[in-house]
Amino acid sequence: MPGSNGSQSGIRTSRPTIMIDGEQKSDLEQRLINLLIVENTEGLYRCEITVGNWGPVNNQIGFVYFDRQTVDFGKTLKIKLDTDTLFEGRVTALEANFPEGQPPELTVLAEDRFQDLRMKRRTRTFENMSDSDVLNQIANDHGLSPNVDISGSTHVVLAQVNQSDLAFMRERARTVDAELWMDGSTLHAQSHSSRGGQPVQLAYGGALRKFTALADLSGQRTSFSVSGWDVSGKTALTFEATESVVSGELNGDTSGISILSSKFGDRKEAVAHAVPLTSQETQAVAESYFKLTARRFVVGKGMAETDPALRVGNEVEISGLGPLLSGTYYLTEVRHLFDGEKGIRTEFEAQRAGLGNP
């Protein structure tokens, strides 16, 4: 357990390294007031750094960064901790703050290369292509290197209707239970189950400083059904996804679905807005919706020592929470923070489909 004196000795106090266009900027590091880096399963990694913007400039006192020489729109921003990269993207916004009784500040906002896709909205169709084909094409449209490893059938037609390329990719990824992320200029798309590596070990009272967990049945369903129409075969399509699609992720836990069924009875749901055209697509949509809800039975929020391995898509093995809540969680959002008072630390949100057995 944490010490009764409230010590933050588990939090790193080292300052992160700040690089602009590949060059380390020690002046920004020294003037750093706040840092925020946010990543989630939707893609689009973002970063905000706030620095002091008042000091000696050309033998006089004035604004340090308003000449746009050090930081400017479009420049690359990289944040590192020791030799590990926590963020890499490009500057998209500059915010000036003039607080009462304090020196002026400048906040630099940056996003990863998904920013390109977020700002490109269009209407078009993709014919006789799989989701893998579609994601590869969109990556190539933006000069990105695709690393796409997802399965799925070929679609007769897919329509992107007044959507950004990022929104359309997110939609297609959710349909096949895949996730998107960017590493430099490489666009990754991989199934939920195959993303990540070895779980990060977090012990409450050690690297895990605090944690809350909510096990909530309100969003759970005992089944999801999807209906469609096979145009070529002129037959109706239907598929019902049940607990079996997440049984391999439970690791011996008791699922929220089984608890819901035993305590409240069946709670079934039909997906009305999806219109699949093949039996494979019908099954994929039903299973994807079921997995999304089942995995959010237990949602945990915590703060830990900063570790570059704490990335969305990785798992954390948490101990010290008792038999009900100790176990493996999947990271869905990660926030790296820094300030002069608490140093650098990481807040995260994680989820799991079941509870441990007392």
Sequence and secondary structure as in RCSB ss.txt:
>XXXX:A:sequence
MPGSNGSQSGIRTSRPTIMIDGEQKSDLEQRLINLLIVENTEGLYRCEITVGNWGPVNNQIGFVYFDRQTVDFGK
TLKIKLDTDTLFEGRVTALEANFPEGQPPELTVLAEDRFQDLRMKRRTRTFENMSDSDVLNQIANDHGLSPNVDI
SGSTHVVLAQVNQSDLAFMRERARTVDAELWMDGSTLHAQSHSSRGGQPVQLAYGGALRKFTALADLSGQRTSFS
VSGWDVSGKTALTFEATESVVSGELNGDTSGISILSSKFGDRKEAVAHAVPLTSQETQAVAESYFKLTARRFVVG
KGMAETDPALRVGNEVEISGLGPLLSGTYYLTEVRHLFDGEKGIRTEFEAQRAGLGNP
>XXXX:A:secstr
   TT   TTSB    EEEETTEE HHHHHHEEEEEEEEETT   EEEEEEE EEEETTEEEESSTTSSSS TT 
EEEEEETTEEEEEEEEEEEEEE  TTS  EEEEEEE THHHHHT EEEEEEEEEEHHHHHHHHHHHTT EEEEE 
   EEEEEEEEEEEHHHHHHHHHHHTTEEEEEETTEEEEEEGGG   S EEEEBTTTEEEEEEEE STT  SEEE
EEEEETTTTEEEEEEE GGGGGGGSTT EEHHHHHHHHH   EEEE S   SSHHHHHHHHHHHHHHHHTTSEEE
EEEE   TT  TT EEEEESS TTT EEEEEEEEEEEEETTTEEEEEEEEEESEE   
